[in-house]
Amino acid sequence: MTALQSAVVNQEVNAYALFRRVCPDCHTFRPVKDYTARRIRTVFGTVEVRNPRWMLCGVAIQGWSLLSRH
């Protein structure tokens, strides 16, 4: 059951990460900055997964720089 739980959690994390990778400003995929390890507690124990951190796209960076000028 632990192996099955690990497979399910990893699949869900990957699907969520793919959904979150789309930039809300320009609707393109953002590049991965790096990966961190996260531990998720489940009914059958703790599962460690790779958690990506995304870089900002050029549109978002330009928008932030325009906001900081005012």
PQR file with spaces between the fields and no chain letter, atoms N, CA, C, O and H, PARSE charges and radii, in Angstrom:
ATOM       1  N    MET     1       0.813   -1.196    0.000 -0.4000 1.5000
ATOM       2  CA   MET     1       0.000    0.000    0.000 -0.0000 2.0000
ATOM       3  C    MET     1       0.858    1.262    0.000  0.5500 1.7000
ATOM       4  O    MET     1       0.472    2.279   -0.576 -0.5500 1.4000
ATOM       5  N    THR     2       2.014    1.195    0.642 -0.4000 1.5000
ATOM       6  CA   THR     2       2.888    2.362    0.692 -0.0000 2.0000
ATOM       7  C    THR     2       3.383    2.740   -0.706  0.5500 1.7000
ATOM       8  O    THR     2       3.422    3.918   -1.062 -0.5500 1.4000
ATOM       9  H    THR     2       2.328    0.368    1.110  0.4000 1.0000
ATOM      10  N    ALA     3       3.759    1.733   -1.491 -0.4000 1.5000
ATOM      11  CA   ALA     3       4.233    1.995   -2.852 -0.0000 2.0000
ATOM      12  C    ALA     3       3.106    2.564   -3.722  0.5500 1.7000
ATOM      13  O    ALA     3       3.336    3.465   -4.528 -0.5500 1.4000
ATOM      14  H    ALA     3       3.728    0.776   -1.202  0.4000 1.0000
ATOM      15  N    LEU     4       1.909    2.044   -3.559 -0.4000 1.5000
ATOM      16  CA   LEU     4       0.767    2.555   -4.311 -0.0000 2.0000
ATOM      17  C    LEU     4       0.470    4.004   -3.914  0.5500 1.7000
ATOM      18  O    LEU     4       0.213    4.850   -4.770 -0.5500 1.4000
ATOM      19  H    LEU     4       1.722    1.312   -2.904  0.4000 1.0000
ATOM      20  N    GLN     5       0.510    4.278   -2.614 -0.4000 1.5000
ATOM      21  CA   GLN     5       0.277    5.640   -2.137 -0.0000 2.0000
ATOM      22  C    GLN     5       1.335    6.593   -2.688  0.5500 1.7000
ATOM      23  O    GLN     5       1.011    7.711   -3.088 -0.5500 1.4000
ATOM      24  H    GLN     5       0.719    3.590   -1.919  0.4000 1.0000
ATOM      25  N    SER     6       2.588    6.165   -2.711 -0.4000 1.5000
ATOM      26  CA   SER     6       3.670    6.991   -3.241 -0.0000 2.0000
ATOM      27  C    SER     6       3.452    7.280   -4.725  0.5500 1.7000
ATOM      28  O    SER     6       3.661    8.408   -5.172 -0.5500 1.4000
ATOM      29  H    SER     6       2.852    5.257   -2.386  0.4000 1.0000
ATOM      30  N    ALA     7       3.040    6.283   -5.481 -0.4000 1.5000
ATOM      31  CA   ALA     7       2.799    6.476   -6.917 -0.0000 2.0000
ATOM      32  C    ALA     7       1.650    7.459   -7.150  0.5500 1.7000
ATOM      33  O    ALA     7       1.741    8.322   -8.023 -0.5500 1.4000
ATOM      34  H    ALA     7       2.871    5.367   -5.118  0.4000 1.0000
ATOM      35  N    VAL     8       0.581    7.334   -6.380 -0.4000 1.5000
ATOM      36  CA   VAL     8      -0.572    8.217   -6.534 -0.0000 2.0000
ATOM      37  C    VAL     8      -0.201    9.654   -6.167  0.5500 1.7000
ATOM      38  O    VAL     8      -0.549   10.589   -6.889 -0.5500 1.4000
ATOM      39  H    VAL     8       0.508    6.634   -5.670  0.4000 1.0000
ATOM      40  N    VAL     9       0.501    9.832   -5.053 -0.4000 1.5000
ATOM      41  CA   VAL     9       0.893   11.177   -4.613 -0.0000 2.0000
ATOM      42  C    VAL     9       1.818   11.821   -5.639  0.5500 1.7000
ATOM      43  O    VAL     9       1.639   12.991   -5.977 -0.5500 1.4000
ATOM      44  H    VAL     9       0.784    9.073   -4.467  0.4000 1.0000
ATOM      45  N    ASN    10       2.800   11.080   -6.138 -0.4000 1.5000
ATOM      46  CA   ASN    10       3.712   11.632   -7.148 -0.0000 2.0000
ATOM      47  C    ASN    10       2.973   12.016   -8.419  0.5500 1.7000
ATOM      48  O    ASN    10       3.289   13.044   -9.018 -0.5500 1.4000
ATOM      49  H    ASN    10       2.945   10.130   -5.863  0.4000 1.0000
ATOM      50  N    GLN    11       2.001   11.224   -8.847 -0.4000 1.5000
ATOM      51  CA   GLN    11       1.226   11.548  -10.038 -0.0000 2.0000
ATOM      52  C    GLN    11       0.415   12.824   -9.815  0.5500 1.7000
ATOM      53  O    GLN    11       0.354   13.678  -10.699 -0.5500 1.4000
ATOM      54  H    GLN    11       1.744   10.389   -8.360  0.4000 1.0000
ATOM      55  N    GLU    12      -0.199   12.960   -8.662 -0.4000 1.5000
ATOM      56  CA   GLU    12      -0.990   14.158   -8.366 -0.0000 2.0000
ATOM      57  C    GLU    12      -0.105   15.401   -8.271  0.5500 1.7000
ATOM      58  O    GLU    12      -0.488   16.469   -8.746 -0.5500 1.4000
ATOM      59  H    GLU    12      -0.150   12.266   -7.943  0.4000 1.0000
ATOM      60  N    VAL    13       1.064   15.271   -7.667 -0.4000 1.5000
ATOM      61  CA   VAL    13       1.985   16.404   -7.557 -0.0000 2.0000
ATOM      62  C    VAL    13       2.456   16.835   -8.942  0.5500 1.7000
ATOM      63  O    VAL    13       2.530   18.031   -9.225 -0.5500 1.4000
ATOM      64  H    VAL    13       1.375   14.403   -7.280  0.4000 1.0000
ATOM      65  N    ASN    14       2.768   15.892   -9.792 -0.4000 1.5000
ATOM      66  CA   ASN    14       3.208   16.227  -11.150 -0.0000 2.0000
ATOM      67  C    ASN    14       2.099   16.905  -11.946  0.5500 1.7000
ATOM      68  O    ASN    14       2.361   17.854  -12.685 -0.5500 1.4000
ATOM      69  H    ASN    14       2.708   14.920   -9.563  0.4000 1.0000
ATOM      70  N    ALA    15       0.863   16.430  -11.804 -0.4000 1.5000
ATOM      71  CA   ALA    15      -0.258   17.061  -12.504 -0.0000 2.0000
ATOM      72  C    ALA    15      -0.478   18.484  -11.996  0.5500 1.7000
ATOM      73  O    ALA    15      -0.709   19.394  -12.792 -0.5500 1.4000
ATOM      74  H    ALA    15       0.650   15.659  -11.204  0.4000 1.0000
ATOM      75  N    TYR    16      -0.408   18.684  -10.690 -0.4000 1.5000
ATOM      76  CA   TYR    16      -0.583   20.017  -10.120 -0.0000 2.0000
ATOM      77  C    TYR    16       0.543   20.951  -10.570  0.5500 1.7000
ATOM      78  O    TYR    16       0.301   22.112  -10.898 -0.5500 1.4000
ATOM      79  H    TYR    16      -0.219   17.945  -10.044  0.4000 1.0000
ATOM      80  N    ALA    17       1.779   20.433  -10.585 -0.4000 1.5000
ATOM      81  CA   ALA    17       2.918   21.256  -11.010 -0.0000 2.0000
ATOM      82  C    ALA    17       2.782   21.664  -12.473  0.5500 1.7000
ATOM      83  O    ALA    17       3.112   22.794  -12.833 -0.5500 1.4000
ATOM      84  H    ALA    17       1.976   19.490  -10.319  0.4000 1.0000
ATOM      85  N    LEU    18       2.305   20.766  -13.309 -0.4000 1.5000
ATOM      86  CA   LEU    18       2.109   21.096  -14.720 -0.0000 2.0000
ATOM      87  C    LEU    18       1.041   22.178  -14.875  0.5500 1.7000
ATOM      88  O    LEU    18       1.197   23.087  -15.691 -0.5500 1.4000
ATOM      89  H    LEU    18       2.037   19.848  -13.017  0.4000 1.0000
ATOM      90  N    PHE    19      -0.029   22.090  -14.108 -0.4000 1.5000
ATOM      91  CA   PHE    19      -1.083   23.097  -14.141 -0.0000 2.0000
ATOM      92  C    PHE    19      -0.555   24.453  -13.686  0.5500 1.7000
ATOM      93  O    PHE    19      -0.900   25.475  -14.278 -0.5500 1.4000
ATOM      94  H    PHE    19      -0.156   21.352  -13.445  0.4000 1.0000
ATOM      95  N    ARG    20       0.274   24.479  -12.644 -0.4000 1.5000
ATOM      96  CA   ARG    20       0.798   25.721  -12.091 -0.0000 2.0000
ATOM      97  C    ARG    20       1.925   26.306  -12.927  0.5500 1.7000
ATOM      98  O    ARG    20       2.306   27.459  -12.721 -0.5500 1.4000
ATOM      99  H    ARG    20       0.554   23.648  -12.163  0.4000 1.0000
ATOM     100  N    ARG    21       2.463   25.543  -13.857 -0.4000 1.5000
ATOM     101  CA   ARG    21       3.594   26.023  -14.652 -0.0000 2.0000
ATOM     102  C    ARG    21       3.166   27.065  -15.676  0.5500 1.7000
ATOM     103  O    ARG    21       4.005   27.842  -16.132 -0.5500 1.4000
ATOM     104  H    ARG    21       2.153   24.607  -14.024  0.4000 1.0000
ATOM     105  N    VAL    22       1.924   27.110  -16.044 -0.4000 1.5000
ATOM     106  CA   VAL    22       1.448   28.071  -17.031 -0.0000 2.0000
ATOM     107  C    VAL    22       1.428   29.461  -16.405  0.5500 1.7000
ATOM     108  O    VAL    22       0.844   29.662  -15.340 -0.5500 1.4000
ATOM     109  H    VAL    22       1.242   26.480  -15.673  0.4000 1.0000
ATOM     110  N    CYS    23       2.065   30.411  -17.067 -0.4000 1.5000
ATOM     111  CA   CYS    23       2.129   31.789  -16.577 -0.0000 2.0000
ATOM     112  C    CYS    23       0.747   32.435  -16.693  0.5500 1.7000
ATOM     113  O    CYS    23       0.139   32.380  -17.762 -0.5500 1.4000
ATOM     114  H    CYS    23       2.539   30.248  -17.932  0.4000 1.0000
ATOM     115  N    PRO    24       0.238   33.043  -15.624 -0.5600 1.5000
ATOM     116  CA   PRO    24      -1.074   33.676  -15.710  0.2800 2.0000
ATOM     117  C    PRO    24      -1.074   34.947  -16.558  0.5500 1.7000
ATOM     118  O    PRO    24      -2.137   35.407  -16.975 -0.5500 1.4000
ATOM     119  N    ASP    25       0.106   35.523  -16.818 -0.4000 1.5000
ATOM     120  CA   ASP    25       0.184   36.751  -17.605 -0.0000 2.0000
ATOM     121  C    ASP    25       0.242   36.495  -19.114  0.5500 1.7000
ATOM     122  O    ASP    25      -0.512   37.095  -19.880 -0.5500 1.4000
ATOM     123  H    ASP    25       0.970   35.149  -16.479  0.4000 1.0000
ATOM     124  N    CYS    26       1.141   35.601  -19.532 -0.4000 1.5000
ATOM     125  CA   CYS    26       1.316   35.395  -20.977 -0.0000 2.0000
ATOM     126  C    CYS    26       0.871   34.011  -21.446  0.5500 1.7000
ATOM     127  O    CYS    26       0.911   33.733  -22.645 -0.5500 1.4000
ATOM     128  H    CYS    26       1.754   35.113  -18.910  0.4000 1.0000
ATOM     129  N    HIS    27       0.447   33.134  -20.528 -0.4000 1.5000
ATOM     130  CA   HIS    27      -0.101   31.809  -20.833 -0.0000 2.0000
ATOM     131  C    HIS    27       0.895   30.883  -21.532  0.5500 1.7000
ATOM     132  O    HIS    27       0.505   30.048  -22.349 -0.5500 1.4000
ATOM     133  H    HIS    27       0.414   33.359  -19.554  0.4000 1.0000
ATOM     134  N    THR    28       2.182   31.034  -21.207 -0.4000 1.5000
ATOM     135  CA   THR    28       3.204   30.114  -21.701 -0.0000 2.0000
ATOM     136  C    THR    28       3.778   29.358  -20.507  0.5500 1.7000
ATOM     137  O    THR    28       3.529   29.724  -19.358 -0.5500 1.4000
ATOM     138  H    THR    28       2.499   31.712  -20.544  0.4000 1.0000
ATOM     139  N    PHE    29       4.549   28.302  -20.779 -0.4000 1.5000
ATOM     140  CA   PHE    29       5.182   27.552  -19.704 -0.0000 2.0000
ATOM     141  C    PHE    29       6.343   28.350  -19.120  0.5500 1.7000
ATOM     142  O    PHE    29       7.185   28.858  -19.860 -0.5500 1.4000
ATOM     143  H    PHE    29       4.752   28.004  -21.712  0.4000 1.0000
ATOM     144  N    ARG    30       6.386   28.461  -17.803 -0.4000 1.5000
ATOM     145  CA   ARG    30       7.503   29.117  -17.130 -0.0000 2.0000
ATOM     146  C    ARG    30       8.626   28.106  -16.944  0.5500 1.7000
ATOM     147  O    ARG    30       8.356   26.928  -16.711 -0.5500 1.4000
ATOM     148  H    ARG    30       5.702   28.049  -17.202  0.4000 1.0000
ATOM     149  N    PRO    31       9.890   28.543  -17.041 -0.5600 1.5000
ATOM     150  CA   PRO    31      11.004   27.619  -16.823  0.2800 2.0000
ATOM     151  C    PRO    31      11.134   27.268  -15.344  0.5500 1.7000
ATOM     152  O    PRO    31      10.740   28.038  -14.468 -0.5500 1.4000
ATOM     153  N    VAL    32      11.692   26.097  -15.088 -0.4000 1.5000
ATOM     154  CA   VAL    32      11.910   25.638  -13.714 -0.0000 2.0000
ATOM     155  C    VAL    32      13.172   26.287  -13.172  0.5500 1.7000
ATOM     156  O    VAL    32      14.228   26.225  -13.801 -0.5500 1.4000
ATOM     157  H    VAL    32      12.013   25.471  -15.799  0.4000 1.0000
ATOM     158  N    LYS    33      13.062   26.911  -12.003 -0.4000 1.5000
ATOM     159  CA   LYS    33      14.216   27.520  -11.341 -0.0000 2.0000
ATOM     160  C    LYS    33      15.048   26.435  -10.668  0.5500 1.7000
ATOM     161  O    LYS    33      16.251   26.327  -10.905 -0.5500 1.4000
ATOM     162  H    LYS    33      12.204   26.962  -11.492  0.4000 1.0000
ATOM     163  N    ASP    34      14.406   25.641   -9.836 -0.4000 1.5000
ATOM     164  CA   ASP    34      15.064   24.520   -9.171 -0.0000 2.0000
ATOM     165  C    ASP    34      14.000   23.622   -8.558  0.5500 1.7000
ATOM     166  O    ASP    34      12.806   23.914   -8.625 -0.5500 1.4000
ATOM     167  H    ASP    34      13.429   25.728   -9.643  0.4000 1.0000
ATOM     168  N    TYR    35      14.444   22.541   -7.968 -0.4000 1.5000
ATOM     169  CA   TYR    35      13.545   21.608   -7.308 -0.0000 2.0000
ATOM     170  C    TYR    35      13.899   21.531   -5.833  0.5500 1.7000
ATOM     171  O    TYR    35      15.074   21.531   -5.465 -0.5500 1.4000
ATOM     172  H    TYR    35      15.414   22.304   -7.914  0.4000 1.0000
ATOM     173  N    THR    36      12.890   21.466   -5.004 -0.4000 1.5000
ATOM     174  CA   THR    36      13.086   21.238   -3.578 -0.0000 2.0000
ATOM     175  C    THR    36      12.356   19.954   -3.218  0.5500 1.7000
ATOM     176  O    THR    36      11.463   19.513   -3.942 -0.5500 1.4000
ATOM     177  H    THR    36      11.936   21.466   -5.304  0.4000 1.0000
ATOM     178  N    ALA    37      12.735   19.367   -2.110 -0.4000 1.5000
ATOM     179  CA   ALA    37      12.065   18.155   -1.637 -0.0000 2.0000
ATOM     180  C    ALA    37      11.000   18.544   -0.625  0.5500 1.7000
ATOM     181  O    ALA    37      11.240   19.365    0.261 -0.5500 1.4000
ATOM     182  H    ALA    37      13.460   19.726   -1.522  0.4000 1.0000
ATOM     183  N    ARG    38       9.835   17.954   -0.762 -0.4000 1.5000
ATOM     184  CA   ARG    38       8.750   18.170    0.197 -0.0000 2.0000
ATOM     185  C    ARG    38       8.291   16.830    0.705  0.5500 1.7000
ATOM     186  O    ARG    38       8.291   15.836   -0.022 -0.5500 1.4000
ATOM     187  H    ARG    38       9.640   17.287   -1.481  0.4000 1.0000
ATOM     188  N    ARG    39       7.902   16.812    1.953 -0.4000 1.5000
ATOM     189  CA   ARG    39       7.351   15.597    2.545 -0.0000 2.0000
ATOM     190  C    ARG    39       5.857   15.797    2.751  0.5500 1.7000
ATOM     191  O    ARG    39       5.422   16.787    3.338 -0.5500 1.4000
ATOM     192  H    ARG    39       7.902   17.619    2.544  0.4000 1.0000
ATOM     193  N    ILE    40       5.094   14.854    2.265 -0.4000 1.5000
ATOM     194  CA   ILE    40       3.645   14.902    2.394 -0.0000 2.0000
ATOM     195  C    ILE    40       3.213   13.725    3.265  0.5500 1.7000
ATOM     196  O    ILE    40       3.525   12.573    2.965 -0.5500 1.4000
ATOM     197  H    ILE    40       5.448   14.049    1.788  0.4000 1.0000
ATOM     198  N    ARG    41       2.499   14.022    4.336 -0.4000 1.5000
ATOM     199  CA   ARG    41       2.009   12.962    5.219 -0.0000 2.0000
ATOM     200  C    ARG    41       0.737   12.370    4.631  0.5500 1.7000
ATOM     201  O    ARG    41      -0.181   13.095    4.249 -0.5500 1.4000
ATOM     202  H    ARG    41       2.245   14.958    4.580  0.4000 1.0000
ATOM     203  N    THR    42       0.694   11.063    4.565 -0.4000 1.5000
ATOM     204  CA   THR    42      -0.465   10.352    4.061 -0.0000 2.0000
ATOM     205  C    THR    42      -0.912    9.338    5.108  0.5500 1.7000
ATOM     206  O    THR    42      -0.299    9.206    6.167 -0.5500 1.4000
ATOM     207  H    THR    42       1.439   10.473    4.875  0.4000 1.0000
ATOM     208  N    VAL    43      -1.970    8.640    4.798 -0.4000 1.5000
ATOM     209  CA   VAL    43      -2.491    7.611    5.700 -0.0000 2.0000
ATOM     210  C    VAL    43      -1.457    6.509    5.916  0.5500 1.7000
ATOM     211  O    VAL    43      -1.373    5.940    7.005 -0.5500 1.4000
ATOM     212  H    VAL    43      -2.468    8.747    3.937  0.4000 1.0000
ATOM     213  N    PHE    44      -0.676    6.209    4.892 -0.4000 1.5000
ATOM     214  CA   PHE    44       0.278    5.114    4.961 -0.0000 2.0000
ATOM     215  C    PHE    44       1.700    5.567    5.256  0.5500 1.7000
ATOM     216  O    PHE    44       2.635    4.783    5.089 -0.5500 1.4000
ATOM     217  H    PHE    44      -0.744    6.671    4.007  0.4000 1.0000
ATOM     218  N    GLY    45       1.887    6.786    5.681 -0.4000 1.5000
ATOM     219  CA   GLY    45       3.225    7.279    6.013 -0.0000 2.0000
ATOM     220  C    GLY    45       3.557    8.549    5.244  0.5500 1.7000
ATOM     221  O    GLY    45       2.682    9.187    4.660 -0.5500 1.4000
ATOM     222  H    GLY    45       1.128    7.422    5.817  0.4000 1.0000
ATOM     223  N    THR    46       4.814    8.896    5.257 -0.4000 1.5000
ATOM     224  CA   THR    46       5.285   10.112    4.612 -0.0000 2.0000
ATOM     225  C    THR    46       5.847    9.789    3.239  0.5500 1.7000
ATOM     226  O    THR    46       6.596    8.828    3.068 -0.5500 1.4000
ATOM     227  H    THR    46       5.524    8.377    5.732  0.4000 1.0000
ATOM     228  N    VAL    47       5.471   10.614    2.259 -0.4000 1.5000
ATOM     229  CA   VAL    47       5.966   10.463    0.891 -0.0000 2.0000
ATOM     230  C    VAL    47       6.784   11.698    0.566  0.5500 1.7000
ATOM     231  O    VAL    47       6.316   12.821    0.759 -0.5500 1.4000
ATOM     232  H    VAL    47       4.863   11.395    2.398  0.4000 1.0000
ATOM     233  N    GLU    48       8.003   11.504    0.074 -0.4000 1.5000
ATOM     234  CA   GLU    48       8.841   12.629   -0.329 -0.0000 2.0000
ATOM     235  C    GLU    48       8.713   12.820   -1.835  0.5500 1.7000
ATOM     236  O    GLU    48       8.851   11.871   -2.607 -0.5500 1.4000
ATOM     237  H    GLU    48       8.383   10.592   -0.083  0.4000 1.0000
ATOM     238  N    VAL    49       8.447   14.066   -2.242 -0.4000 1.5000
ATOM     239  CA   VAL    49       8.261   14.385   -3.660 -0.0000 2.0000
ATOM     240  C    VAL    49       9.172   15.543   -4.047  0.5500 1.7000
ATOM     241  O    VAL    49       9.611   16.318   -3.197 -0.5500 1.4000
ATOM     242  H    VAL    49       8.335   14.837   -1.615  0.4000 1.0000
ATOM     243  N    ARG    50       9.447   15.646   -5.346 -0.4000 1.5000
ATOM     244  CA   ARG    50      10.207   16.791   -5.868 -0.0000 2.0000
ATOM     245  C    ARG    50       9.245   17.919   -6.148  0.5500 1.7000
ATOM     246  O    ARG    50       8.249   17.730   -6.847 -0.5500 1.4000
ATOM     247  H    ARG    50       9.091   15.017   -6.036  0.4000 1.0000
ATOM     248  N    ASN    51       9.525   19.075   -5.619 -0.4000 1.5000
ATOM     249  CA   ASN    51       8.660   20.234   -5.768 -0.0000 2.0000
ATOM     250  C    ASN    51       9.383   21.288   -6.600  0.5500 1.7000
ATOM     251  O    ASN    51      10.385   21.843   -6.149 -0.5500 1.4000
ATOM     252  H    ASN    51      10.334   19.228   -5.052  0.4000 1.0000
ATOM     253  N    PRO    52       8.889   21.578   -7.821 -0.5600 1.5000
ATOM     254  CA   PRO    52       9.558   22.586   -8.647  0.2800 2.0000
ATOM     255  C    PRO    52       9.224   24.002   -8.198  0.5500 1.7000
ATOM     256  O    PRO    52       8.121   24.270   -7.720 -0.5500 1.4000
ATOM     257  N    ARG    53      10.186   24.900   -8.356 -0.4000 1.5000
ATOM     258  CA   ARG    53       9.951   26.339   -8.183 -0.0000 2.0000
ATOM     259  C    ARG    53      10.117   26.964   -9.557  0.5500 1.7000
ATOM     260  O    ARG    53      11.052   26.634  -10.287 -0.5500 1.4000
ATOM     261  H    ARG    53      11.082   24.682   -8.744  0.4000 1.0000
ATOM     262  N    TRP    54       9.208   27.869   -9.909 -0.4000 1.5000
ATOM     263  CA   TRP    54       9.172   28.434  -11.250 -0.0000 2.0000
ATOM     264  C    TRP    54       9.847   29.792  -11.298  0.5500 1.7000
ATOM     265  O    TRP    54       9.838   30.542  -10.321 -0.5500 1.4000
ATOM     266  H    TRP    54       8.449   28.137   -9.316  0.4000 1.0000
ATOM     267  N    MET    55      10.424   30.095  -12.432 -0.4000 1.5000
ATOM     268  CA   MET    55      10.950   31.429  -12.683 -0.0000 2.0000
ATOM     269  C    MET    55       9.812   32.286  -13.218  0.5500 1.7000
ATOM     270  O    MET    55       8.854   31.762  -13.788 -0.5500 1.4000
ATOM     271  H    MET    55      10.431   29.486  -13.225  0.4000 1.0000
ATOM     272  N    LEU    56       9.908   33.581  -13.039 -0.4000 1.5000
ATOM     273  CA   LEU    56       8.928   34.490  -13.611 -0.0000 2.0000
ATOM     274  C    LEU    56       9.234   34.689  -15.091  0.5500 1.7000
ATOM     275  O    LEU    56      10.396   34.696  -15.497 -0.5500 1.4000
ATOM     276  H    LEU    56      10.686   34.007  -12.575  0.4000 1.0000
ATOM     277  N    CYS    57       8.197   34.849  -15.887 -0.4000 1.5000
ATOM     278  CA   CYS    57       8.417   35.117  -17.310 -0.0000 2.0000
ATOM     279  C    CYS    57       8.692   36.605  -17.501  0.5500 1.7000
ATOM     280  O    CYS    57       8.543   37.388  -16.563 -0.5500 1.4000
ATOM     281  H    CYS    57       7.252   34.844  -15.557  0.4000 1.0000
ATOM     282  N    GLY    58       9.085   36.994  -18.684 -0.4000 1.5000
ATOM     283  CA   GLY    58       9.422   38.380  -18.973 -0.0000 2.0000
ATOM     284  C    GLY    58       8.252   39.328  -18.825  0.5500 1.7000
ATOM     285  O    GLY    58       8.442   40.475  -18.420 -0.5500 1.4000
ATOM     286  H    GLY    58       9.207   36.358  -19.447  0.4000 1.0000
ATOM     287  N    VAL    59       7.045   38.882  -19.142 -0.4000 1.5000
ATOM     288  CA   VAL    59       5.861   39.726  -19.025 -0.0000 2.0000
ATOM     289  C    VAL    59       5.606   40.072  -17.562  0.5500 1.7000
ATOM     290  O    VAL    59       5.310   41.223  -17.240 -0.5500 1.4000
ATOM     291  H    VAL    59       6.891   37.950  -19.472  0.4000 1.0000
ATOM     292  N    ALA    60       5.717   39.088  -16.678 -0.4000 1.5000
ATOM     293  CA   ALA    60       5.478   39.325  -15.248 -0.0000 2.0000
ATOM     294  C    ALA    60       6.550   40.240  -14.664  0.5500 1.7000
ATOM     295  O    ALA    60       6.243   41.108  -13.847 -0.5500 1.4000
ATOM     296  H    ALA    60       5.957   38.153  -16.940  0.4000 1.0000
ATOM     297  N    ILE    61       7.789   40.058  -15.070 -0.4000 1.5000
ATOM     298  CA   ILE    61       8.884   40.901  -14.558 -0.0000 2.0000
ATOM     299  C    ILE    61       8.681   42.344  -15.010  0.5500 1.7000
ATOM     300  O    ILE    61       8.878   43.268  -14.220 -0.5500 1.4000
ATOM     301  H    ILE    61       8.038   39.353  -15.734  0.4000 1.0000
ATOM     302  N    GLN    62       8.289   42.555  -16.274 -0.4000 1.5000
ATOM     303  CA   GLN    62       8.033   43.912  -16.773 -0.0000 2.0000
ATOM     304  C    GLN    62       6.870   44.552  -16.026  0.5500 1.7000
ATOM     305  O    GLN    62       6.918   45.737  -15.699 -0.5500 1.4000
ATOM     306  H    GLN    62       8.129   41.805  -16.916  0.4000 1.0000
ATOM     307  N    GLY    63       5.835   43.781  -15.757 -0.4000 1.5000
ATOM     308  CA   GLY    63       4.692   44.304  -15.020 -0.0000 2.0000
ATOM     309  C    GLY    63       5.071   44.719  -13.613  0.5500 1.7000
ATOM     310  O    GLY    63       4.599   45.744  -13.122 -0.5500 1.4000
ATOM     311  H    GLY    63       5.796   42.818  -16.023  0.4000 1.0000
ATOM     312  N    TRP    64       5.920   43.936  -12.956 -0.4000 1.5000
ATOM     313  CA   TRP    64       6.355   44.267  -11.596 -0.0000 2.0000
ATOM     314  C    TRP    64       7.222   45.509  -11.601  0.5500 1.7000
ATOM     315  O    TRP    64       7.117   46.349  -10.707 -0.5500 1.4000
ATOM     316  H    TRP    64       6.304   43.104  -13.356  0.4000 1.0000
ATOM     317  N    SER    65       8.092   45.631  -12.617 -0.4000 1.5000
ATOM     318  CA   SER    65       8.962   46.820  -12.644 -0.0000 2.0000
ATOM     319  C    SER    65       8.153   48.085  -12.900  0.5500 1.7000
ATOM     320  O    SER    65       8.493   49.146  -12.378 -0.5500 1.4000
ATOM     321  H    SER    65       8.177   44.949  -13.343  0.4000 1.0000
ATOM     322  N    LEU    66       7.087   47.992  -13.695 -0.4000 1.5000
ATOM     323  CA   LEU    66       6.223   49.148  -13.931 -0.0000 2.0000
ATOM     324  C    LEU    66       5.464   49.528  -12.660  0.5500 1.7000
ATOM     325  O    LEU    66       5.271   50.713  -12.386 -0.5500 1.4000
ATOM     326  H    LEU    66       6.811   47.129  -14.120  0.4000 1.0000
ATOM     327  N    LEU    67       5.035   48.542  -11.888 -0.4000 1.5000
ATOM     328  CA   LEU    67       4.321   48.815  -10.653 -0.0000 2.0000
ATOM     329  C    LEU    67       5.223   49.448   -9.593  0.5500 1.7000
ATOM     330  O    LEU    67       4.778   50.290   -8.813 -0.5500 1.4000
ATOM     331  H    LEU    67       5.192   47.580  -12.110  0.4000 1.0000
ATOM     332  N    SER    68       6.475   49.044   -9.571 -0.4000 1.5000
ATOM     333  CA   SER    68       7.384   49.568   -8.545 -0.0000 2.0000
ATOM     334  C    SER    68       7.825   51.002   -8.823  0.5500 1.7000
ATOM     335  O    SER    68       8.328   51.673   -7.923 -0.5500 1.4000
ATOM     336  H    SER    68       6.836   48.361  -10.205  0.4000 1.0000
ATOM     337  N    ARG    69       7.646   51.478  -10.041 -0.4000 1.5000
ATOM     338  CA   ARG    69       8.035   52.838  -10.397 -0.0000 2.0000
ATOM     339  C    ARG    69       7.037   53.878   -9.879  0.5500 1.7000
ATOM     340  O    ARG    69       7.395   55.038   -9.677 -0.5500 1.4000
ATOM     341  H    ARG    69       7.237   50.932  -10.772  0.4000 1.0000
ATOM     342  N    HIS    70       5.804   53.465   -9.669 -0.4000 1.5000
ATOM     343  CA   HIS    70       4.770   54.431   -9.263 -0.0000 2.0000
ATOM     344  C    HIS    70       4.729   54.605   -7.778  0.5500 1.7000
ATOM     345  O    HIS    70       3.919   55.380   -7.270 -0.5500 1.4000
ATOM     346  H    HIS    70       5.513   52.522   -9.833  0.4000 1.0000
